[in-house]
Structures are given as C-alpha cells and as structure tokens.
Amino acid sequence: MTFFNTDEPTVRIRMTGFMSYGPLNADGTLTRVLLNGETYDVPQSETDWLIGSDLAERV
C-alpha cells in the first residue's frame, strides 16, 4: 500500500512508529497516516529518512 505520488522507485517498509503527513482535512487533521506495524511501499528517499529516524524497518 502506498500514499506517495511519485515515479521514484519504492521500497517496502514496516512502520515501527507513527507518522502523519499531507495537507490538512477540514477538521485540521493531516490527510495521510502511516501506522505502527503496517507495511507500506514508500519512495527510496523517504525510506532512508524513516529508517534513519527509527520510524521504520525494511521488510
């Protein structure tokens, strides 16, 4: 599953933390959420940042 809109190659990760991003909904909450324990396909550049921040691990 992916929420990213890019042609960059992706890597499958499992979140070990929680992260919200994207534009705000009408109620002020962020539109995208990466949940702890879930797997996602994310762009390589985002993978490096998430793993380096201890928010994810490669699957």
Residue pairs with C-beta under 8 A, 6 or more apart in sequence:
1 38
1 39
1 40
1 41
2 10
2 40
2 41
2 42
3 22
3 32
3 34
3 40
4 10
4 41
4 42
4 43
4 46
6 43
8 43
8 44
8 45
9 43
9 44
10 41
10 42
10 43
10 44
10 47
11 41
11 42
11 43
11 44
11 47
11 58
12 39
12 40
12 41
12 58
12 59
13 39
13 40
13 41
13 42
13 47
13 50
13 51
13 56
13 57
13 58
13 59
14 37
14 38
14 39
14 56
14 57
14 58
14 59
15 34
15 35
15 36
15 37
15 38
15 39
15 40
15 50
15 55
15 56
16 36
16 37
16 54
16 55
16 56
16 57
17 36
17 53
17 54
17 55
17 56
18 33
18 34
18 35
18 36
18 55
19 33
19 34
19 50
19 55
20 29
20 30
20 32
20 33
20 34
21 30
21 32
21 34
22 30
22 31
22 32
23 30
23 31
24 30
24 31
25 31
34 40
34 50
34 55
34 56
39 59
42 50
42 56
47 56
47 58
50 56
51 57
51 58
